[in-house]
Amino acid sequence: MPSTAQTTPAMRAEPTRQQERASWASGDPLLTEYYDAEWGMPVTDERGVYERLMLEAFQSGLSWLTVLRKRDAFRAAFDGFDPELVADYGEHEVERLLADAGIIRNRRKIEAAIVNARSTLRLRDEGPGLAELVWTYMPERSPAPESEAEVPSTSPESLALAKELKRRGFVFVGPTTVYALMTAIGIVDAHLVTSHRRGCSGLWNIDGTRAGAAPFAVAAH
């Protein structure tokens, strides 16, 4: 006689999430390590957010692997991305950086790093600080892509944040660059729902709903 016992929610097996990565994370061990250990994990300090913002800007038009291979050289060249130090750079430092084969030698991007360091310092006085500002654009719900075709490259929040950063004096902060920053530092979760890294930040559930409190108060924009 068939059992009449019903399966309770607690008894149902949870779907197994595979060691599934974005295609961009599978081509090189550096990319795989970055995906498995860093991408999407919360970054909430000023220096860390400034560094990630500038690395995303330097990546524009290039591959992320190029940036990762040069990241240590970038940190050495830009004094650990300390905004106070970079803000004091002048033409001598620009020429030094243009001569540094270890980094991406693009004058406009180098000058953008200096401009953005100065803008970061102004935010300290004007408020909120850079880290708090970008985190106030955390959405109510994160994307829940089931395929790479469903992963966005911009969002209403990245459009609004890019506009606000430009208003505050930042450059090289288009909505695509800003969205890349938001995914990199955990403001949104762009991992596929089947990925073993989905929800790794502790801030998002697999379905894109909030799992925990935001590091800073989220404002209505």
Buried (B, 14 or more C-beta within 10 A) or exposed (E): EEEEEEEEEEEEEEEEBEEBBBEBBEEBEBBEEBBBEBBBBBBBEBBBBBBBBBBBBBBBEEEBBEBBEBBEBBBEBBBEBBBBEBBBBEEEBBEEBEEBEEBBEBEEBBBBBBBBBBBBBBBEEEEBBBBBBBBBBBBEEBBBBEEEEEBEEBBEBBBBBBBBBBEBBBBBBBBBBBBBBBBBBBBBBBBBBBBBBBBBBEBBBBEBEBBEEBBBEBEEE
